[in-house]
Amino acid sequence: MPSFLHAGGAWLNGTWLSWAMSGGYPFLWPMCETLHVIGLALLFGIVGLLDLRMMGVGKGIPMGGLLRLIPWGIAGFALSAVTGFLFFTGDPFQYLNNVAFWWKMAFIGLAGVNVVIFYGTGLARRVEAMGPDEEAPLGAKMIGATSLILWAGVMYWGRMMPFIGNAF
């Protein structure tokens, strides 16, 4: 592990927040778990619906209505990111030394790149203009399929963390 990660983890491990998350307040971890799952449900539920619609499932659903739900998906991501950071503070080395954690971070990063491509190429505007029963452009279908795979990967690697353990 690079020394800057080790030093940062050691510093974080000595904070009050780390103490609170690692048992100082026994209710905190399960509360964060619940909020993390709610965030994932919002994120994956809304993004998943949008992705499936772009891929041609539920063509009768107008895209404009689905796109208005995106702020709720963003709120779900934010909730999951905050609670994920809180988990990390509880025992940074449990994560820093875990290959599944790094895969999860890679999948989150790639999902972010996928979103940038979706909005940066103008596909989002074309999708937003779609009416009911209209077919999405091929690029949007590819973005949707990629998004589903990446977010499923985020959840998979997140669940694998306790099973893989400290692989480094």
Buried (B, 14 or more C-beta within 10 A) or exposed (E): EEEEEBEEBEEBBEEEBBBBBBEEEEEBBEEBEEBBEBBBEBBBBBBBBBBBBBBEEEBEBBBEEBBEBEEEBBBBBEBBBEBBEBBBBBBBBBBBBBBBBBBBBBBBEBBEEBBEBBEEBEBBEBBEEBEEEEEBBEBBBBBBBBBBBBBEBBBEBBEBBEEEEEEE
